[in-house]
Structure formats: C-alpha cells, structure tokens
Amino acid sequence: MFKEVEQQSPHHVVIVGGGFGGLYAAQTLAKAPVKVTLIDKRNFHVFQPLLYQVATGGLSPGDISSPIRAVLNRNKNTEVLMGEVISIDPKQQTVKLRHREIKYDSLILATGVSHQYFGKDEWADKAPGLKTVEDALEMRRRIFIAFESAEKETNVEKRKAWLTFVLVGGGPAGVELAGALGELAHGTLKEDFRNIDTSKAEIILVQSPDRILPTYPPHLSAKAQQSLESLGVTVRTGTKVINIENNLVTVRQGDIVEQIPTRTILWAAGMKASGMANILSECTGAELDRGGRVIVNPEFKVPEYDNIFVIGDLANYSHQDGKPLPGVAPVAMQAGQYVGHLIRKQLKGKTMRPFHYFDWGSLAVIGKHAAVVDFGFIKFSGFLAWIVWMFIHVFYLIEFDNQLIVMIQWAWSYFTRSKGARLITTPGEHPIIQLEDDTDVQEPVKV
C-alpha cells in the first residue's frame, strides 16, 4: 500500500536557498507536475545589489526585501519552510533540518556566498562585510555611530579617527559603498552637525590590484575613480591590507608600510562559498575550487549525481569560456531558470543543451549622478549610465510594491538630498558606550 502511494506521488524538488537562483528555479517549476519545497534560513528574499543603500541610510531593509511566501504564494505546488539544512544523504535522497528530514527526487542548492577574509577570519568583527540585511544594519550602525562619536569627541586625533573610514575592496560592491558614503559625508550630513564638518571626513578605498573595477575596461575604471574622487573618496590602488587591530589598519604599498588610525572599517574584498559547499563535498565527494565553490558539470549537476544541482554563487561553472561565471544576480537567475526547465524536460524523457549564460553587461554606480555601464557593444559612464543603472535595478526588484517604494524613495532623496533611514539600531545595550572609549589614537605611521 505504501509503495503504491509513493509511486503516485509527484516528483519532489527541494530547493535550498531563497536568493535569485532558488526563486527563479521555483518560479520556472510553478506549473510543472512536481511538488516544490523551498527552504531558507530567513523568511524573506533580499535584493543584495542595493544593500549598500541600506548601509548608508538611503533605504530601509523592507524596501529591498520581499517575504518568500508572498513571492511564491501563487505557486500552488510550492511550500516554503524556514529552516537550515545541516546535512544531506544522497543515497537516501534526504536533506536534514534541525528537527526533521525531507526526502527529495531532485535537489537544487542555491545558498550563495559569505565573506572571505583570506585566512584572517579574526578581522570579521573589526571589518564587517555586506551580504545580508543584518550586515547592512551593522554597517549603518557603525557609520552613524562614527559621526555621532566625532560630534561629541573633543580630542582632535580621536575625532579624526572617528571621521576616517577605510573600505577594503575596489570591486562593484566596494565602489558603490564608497560612493554612497562619500555622498553621505560630503553632501547629506553637512548641515546636520554643529561641532564637526562632515565634509572633512576621510574616506579611503583600498584596492590590492592596480585599478578599481578590474573586470571593467580600463577607461571605465578610470572614470569610476574620477567620480569617487569628486565625492571626496581617496582611492589607493596597488595597496594591500596586512593587519587590522587596535583601531589601526596596516597597509602595504610597494615597500612602504603605513598604519591608518580609524574607528570604522568596512569589508568588500572577497567572497567564499557558504558552508553548504562543504556539506555537499563531504557527502558526495564533490570537488571545490579555491573559493569553496562546487565545481559542476555543464548542466549544473554534481558529478555522479544526476539529481543534485548547484547554482548561483555556490557553483563554479567554467564550461562557457574556460573561467567561472561571475557571482552576479543575472547568472543566478538564468541558472535557476535553466535547471527548472531541465527538470521539466527530464521528467518527459527529454534532454537540453548545456547552459549558456547571456551576459547583458555590467553596471556599477558611484554616488547620485554617476555610474559606469559595460554592455559589451557599448560602454559609457556619467549621468545617463546612472539612469540606466537605476531603472535596471528597480526592474529586478521582486515585488511591484518594492519597485514603487524604491522609486519614491530615490526621487525624494534626489530632490531633497535627504536619506530618511539614518537610524542607529542595535539589540540590547545601546552602543553609545563606545563614545567613552579612552583607547589612544595614534598618528599615521609610515615604515
């Protein structure tokens, strides 16, 4: 009797991760003759490309987030579970959560990446990264605590350290964050304080390669640097962070070692695959690359396991140009759609061609009036690029109400130079206790 019921049960697709890859896979399977279970540690999807706006007070977390259940509520074949997968049994075809096990026929893993500190994990508490809403709120707290602390501080050197911001990493995330912070300090906050001049805040973007945005054409990198410098950001390329401790960032540029006193360090220098990659590797023998990503075949399958797929930032897909696809939202979206269609085809006994990513181009914004756009056939920068960037990002927001809210917020911010989400929030005791810290602040030291 049990076997008869099991045979009549629909093909069960379990998706782990509610980011772009997971959601697009679920949407593609919405009308397929399958049962879909989507599992995520959080009950919401966050539009990560706009997290820097939350970190600098331009938007609130709810503006760029959508409840996963609301996004998928029209998918009658889909259930959503809030939970964390702690192990996988590929032989029994089960995923184990903390309090239950779930059987699957097909498994899609799309849990993304976390921060990469290149063997210096002790820096994580001193230099937060930006991958989650919680990260963005912690950055926002530190940024605005710095200005509040400087307003109160009477010691000149300590005040200078509070008004020095060091951002590590000159990729799109670091450039966008630096531009927003420059705009905040040199524009939005100028009239808000009485004892400090926020336009004198020192914002230092540290980049190890010889130019920012190294994946962009050199002339766009140069344009981006010019735009950042016009916002008061100091760009230091060819410079590597070698230590972070005692409110000092130690950097090396060539043979010169320098210590920069600062109370606010923000990290955008690298990413590594989530812990799910290690779980999968242990139970399937899947090979991982240096960044911890799972090396997949041309159909995003784990070798020797035709029913386990890995997509998005968690996957190393190197079958198109011989190098891994970039960890950007469009790759995850297209991969999710591909795997969804592939499962539907396989249920009918059909096959599909290997995945091919269509690159629509790359965009990065620098402040309120400037961006750089590389569409391959055309490359440009400036105000028009900013308009293109804005509309593309709003287009990709999951729910219409979020699109409307973000458009209104941006329009209001544009015309009033106001950022309305500049709240300092933290659980437990208020962090204002930091203002009484008597830690000595040292002068910059060059060796």
TITOR-789725 format. One line per 8 residues: number of its first residue (from 1); for each residue x, y, z of C-alpha. Coordinates in steps of 0.1 Angstrom, whole numbers, plus 2048, in hexadecimal, padded with zeros to 3 digits. Each point is the difference from the previous one (the first is absolute). Layout:
<pts>
NUM = X:Y:Z; ...
</pts>
This chain:
<pts>
1 = 800:800:800; 81C:818:809; 813:7F9:7E0; 7E1:807:7EB; 7FB:822:810; 825:808:7FC; 7FE:7F8:7DB; 7E3:817:7FC
9 = 811:81D:812; 80C:81C:7EA; 825:805:7FA; 80D:813:81E; 819:81D:7F9; 810:80E:81F; 811:822:7FC; 817:80D:81B
17 = 805:825:7FF; 7E7:81C:7F9; 817:817:7EC; 7FD:808:7DB; 80A:7DD:7F5; 7E8:7EE:817; 7E3:817:7F9; 804:7FE:7DB
25 = 802:7DA:801; 7E0:7FF:815; 7EE:818:7E8; 80B:7EC:7E2; 7F1:7E0:810; 7E0:812:80B; 7EA:7EE:7E6; 814:7E0:7FD
33 = 7F2:7DE:80D; 817:801:81E; 7FF:808:825; 818:81C:809; 80E:807:823; 815:81F:805; 815:802:81F; 811:81F:80D
41 = 80F:80C:821; 7EC:820:7FD; 7DC:806:7F6; 809:81B:7E7; 813:806:7E0; 818:81E:800; 80B:813:7E1; 825:7FF:808
49 = 80B:81A:7E5; 7EF:81B:815; 80D:7F6:822; 819:81D:7FF; 7E2:818:7FF; 7F4:7F1:821; 823:802:80E; 802:825:7F9
57 = 7DD:809:80A; 7F1:805:7DD; 7E7:7E4:803; 7F0:7EB:81C; 804:7DA:800; 7DC:7FB:7F7; 804:815:7E1; 817:7E6:7F0
65 = 7F1:7E0:810; 7E2:7EA:7F8; 7F1:7E4:814; 807:7E0:7EE; 7DD:7F3:807; 7F1:81F:7F0; 817:7FC:7E1; 7F5:7DC:7FB
73 = 7DD:801:80D; 7F1:7FA:7DE; 815:7E1:7FB; 7E6:7E6:80C; 81A:7E4:7FD; 819:811:817; 805:801:825; 818:816:813
81 = 812:7F5:81F; 815:817:816; 81D:7EA:80C; 825:7F7:7FC; 80C:7E1:7EE; 81C:7F0:815; 807:7E1:7EC; 7F8:7ED:7E0
89 = 7FD:7DB:7FA; 803:7FB:7DA; 7FA:7DA:803; 7DF:803:813; 7F9:821:7ED; 7F8:814:81F; 80A:822:80E; 801:803:825
97 = 7F4:81F:812; 804:804:826; 7DF:7F0:808; 7F6:7EC:7E2; 80B:7EF:7E0; 7F2:806:7DD; 802:7E8:7E3; 808:80D:7DE
105 = 800:7F3:7DC; 813:81E:7F3; 815:817:816; 80A:824:7F7; 81A:811:816; 801:826:7FD; 80D:80D:821; 818:81A:7F3
113 = 820:80D:810; 80D:810:81F; 81D:818:807; 824:7F6:7F8; 81C:80D:817; 81B:7EC:7EF; 80A:7ED:81F; 7FB:81D:818
121 = 7DE:7F7:80E; 808:813:820; 7FB:820:7EB; 7DB:7F9:7FC; 7F5:811:81F; 816:81E:7F9; 7F7:804:7DB; 7DC:7F4:7F8
129 = 7F7:7F6:7DD; 7E0:806:7ED; 7EC:7E1:7F5; 7E1:800:817; 7E7:819:80E; 811:7FA:822; 821:80A:7F1; 7F2:81F:7F1
137 = 7F0:80B:821; 821:7FA:812; 812:815:7E7; 7E6:81B:803; 803:7FF:826; 826:804:7FE; 7FF:81C:7E6; 7E8:816:813
145 = 80F:7F8:822; 820:80D:7F2; 7F1:822:7F7; 7EE:802:822; 821:7F7:812; 813:81A:7ED; 7E6:81A:808; 806:7FA:825
153 = 826:7FA:800; 816:81D:80B; 822:7EF:7F9; 80B:80A:7DD; 811:7DF:7F8; 7E4:7EB:80D; 7E7:815:7ED; 814:7FB:7E0
161 = 800:7DA:805; 7DA:800:804; 7FE:814:7DF; 817:7E8:7ED; 7EF:7E4:7EE; 815:7E4:7EF; 7EE:7EB:7E6; 813:7E1:7F5
169 = 7F9:7F4:7DC; 7FB:812:7E0; 7E8:7EA:7EE; 7DC:80B:7F8; 7F4:7FC:824; 81D:814:80F; 7FD:81B:7E5; 7DB:804:806
177 = 804:801:825; 81C:819:7FF; 7EC:817:7E8; 7E2:7FF:817; 815:807:81F; 811:81D:7EE; 7DF:80E:7F6; 7F3:7FC:824
185 = 81D:811:811; 806:81C:7E6; 7DC:807:7F8; 7E3:7F2:814; 80F:805:823; 811:822:7FB; 7E5:814:812; 7F7:7E6:81B
193 = 81D:805:819; 80D:81E:813; 822:7F6:80D; 80E:7ED:7E2; 802:806:7DB; 7F6:7DF:7F0; 80E:80B:7DE; 822:7FC:810
201 = 7FA:7DB:806; 81C:7EC:7F0; 7F2:7E2:7EC; 81C:7E9:7F4; 7F9:7E4:7E7; 81C:7E7:801; 805:7E9:7E2; 81B:7E6:7FC
209 = 800:7FF:7D9; 80C:81D:7EC; 7DE:80E:7F8; 7DC:7FF:80E; 7E5:7EC:7EE; 81B:7EA:7F0; 7E7:7EB:7EC; 7F5:820:7EE
217 = 812:810:7E3; 81D:817:80C; 7F0:820:7F4; 7E0:7F8:815; 815:7F9:81E; 811:821:7FC; 7DE:812:7FD; 7F4:7EE:81F
225 = 81F:80C:813; 7FB:824:7F4; 7DC:7FF:80C; 80A:7F2:822; 81A:81B:804; 7E7:81B:7F8; 7EC:7F3:81D; 81E:803:818
233 = 80B:7DC:7FF; 825:7F8:800; 807:7E2:7EA; 81F:7ED:808; 807:7E5:7E7; 81D:7E7:801; 7FC:801:826; 7FB:7E1:815
241 = 7F2:7FE:824; 818:7EC:815; 7F1:804:823; 7E2:80E:812; 802:805:826; 7FE:81A:81B; 7ED:819:7EA; 81C:7FF:7E7
249 = 800:7F3:7DC; 823:7F7:7F4; 804:801:7DB; 81D:7FA:7E8; 806:812:7E0; 820:7F3:7EF; 81A:802:81B; 7EE:81A:815
257 = 7EC:7F4:81E; 7E8:818:810; 7E8:800:81E; 7DF:812:7FC; 7ED:809:820; 7DB:7FA:7FB; 7E2:7F5:813; 7EC:7F4:7E2
265 = 80C:7E5:7E8; 7E9:7F1:7E6; 808:7E1:7EC; 7F8:7F9:7DB; 81F:7EE:7F6; 7F5:7DC:7FA; 7E7:7E5:803; 800:7DB:807
273 = 7E6:7E5:7FB; 7E7:7FA:81D; 805:7E2:817; 7E8:7EC:7EA; 81C:7F9:7E8; 814:7EE:81B; 7E1:7EC:80A; 7FB:7F6:7DC
281 = 825:7F7:7FA; 801:7EA:81F; 7E2:7EB:7F6; 805:7FE:7DA; 825:806:7FB; 7F9:81F:7EB; 81F:814:7F7; 803:823:80D
289 = 814:81D:7F2; 817:817:813; 7E2:816:80A; 7ED:7E2:80D; 7E7:7FF:7E3; 7F4:7DF:7F2; 80E:7F6:7DE; 7E1:7F6:7EC
297 = 7FB:7F0:7DD; 7F1:812:7E2; 7DD:7FA:80E; 808:80D:823; 800:7DC:80D; 818:7F2:81A; 815:7E5:7EE; 7F2:7DD:806
305 = 7DF:80E:80E; 7E7:808:7E4; 7E6:80D:818; 815:819:814; 804:823:7F1; 815:81D:80D; 7F9:823:7F2; 808:825:807
313 = 81E:80B:813; 804:7DE:810; 809:7F1:7DE; 820:801:7EC; 7F4:7FE:7DC; 81E:801:7E9; 7F1:7F0:7E0; 7FA:820:7EC
321 = 821:813:7FD; 816:7EA:815; 7FD:816:81E; 7E5:801:81B; 7E1:815:7FA; 7FF:820:815; 7ED:800:821; 7E5:818:7F5
329 = 7DA:7FF:802; 7F9:7FA:7DA; 816:7E0:801; 7EB:7F2:81D; 7DF:80A:7EF; 809:7EF:7DF; 80E:7E2:812; 7E1:7FC:814
337 = 7EA:802:7E1; 816:7E7:7EE; 7FF:7E6:81B; 7DB:804:804; 7FB:7FA:7DB; 819:7E3:800; 7ED:7EE:81C; 7DF:804:7EC
345 = 811:7F3:7E1; 80F:7E2:812; 7DE:7F6:80E; 7F5:7FD:7DC; 81F:7EC:7F7; 80F:81C:7EC; 821:812:802; 80D:824:7FD
353 = 81F:810:7F3; 81A:80A:81A; 7FA:821:811; 80C:820:7EF; 800:820:813; 7F5:81F:7ED; 813:81E:80D; 7EB:81F:7FF
361 = 81E:814:80D; 80D:80F:821; 7F6:81F:813; 80E:812:81E; 7F4:820:810; 815:81B:80F; 7EB:819:814; 7E0:811:7F5
369 = 809:80C:7DD; 819:7E7:7F2; 804:7DC:7F7; 814:7EB:7E7; 7EF:7E8:7E8; 810:7E5:7EB; 7E7:7EF:7E8; 81B:7F2:7EB
377 = 7F5:810:7E0; 7FF:822:811; 811:80E:81E; 7F9:821:811; 800:813:821; 7F1:81E:811; 7DC:80B:806; 7F1:7EB:7E4
385 = 811:7E1:80E; 7F1:809:822; 7DD:801:7F1; 805:7DF:7EF; 80E:7F0:820; 7E2:80E:814; 7E5:7F2:7E9; 811:7DE:7FC
393 = 803:7FC:826; 7DC:80A:806; 7F5:7E8:7E5; 810:7E3:811; 7EF:806:822; 7EA:7E3:806; 7DF:810:80A; 7EE:81E:7F0
401 = 7FB:811:821; 825:7FF:806; 806:810:7DE; 7E8:81C:807; 80F:806:823; 823:801:7F4; 7F7:818:7E3; 7EF:818:818
409 = 81D:7FE:819; 81A:806:7E5; 7EC:81D:7F2; 7FC:810:822; 824:7FB:808; 80B:80E:7DF; 7EC:821:803; 804:805:825
417 = 823:7F2:806; 7F1:7ED:81D; 805:7DC:80B; 7E4:7F7:817; 80C:7DF:80E; 81D:80D:815; 7F7:7ED:81F; 818:7F1:819
425 = 7F1:7DF:80B; 80F:7E4:814; 7F3:7E5:818; 807:803:825; 815:81C:80E; 803:81F:7EA; 822:802:7F0; 804:824:80B
433 = 817:7F1:81B; 81A:800:7E5; 802:826:802; 811:7FD:822; 81C:7EA:7F3; 821:80F:80A; 815:7EB:7E8; 81D:814:7F4
441 = 800:80A:7DC; 822:802:7F0; 80D:815:7E4; 804:7EF:7DE; 821:7EE:7FF; 814:7F8:7E0; 81C:7E7:801
</pts>
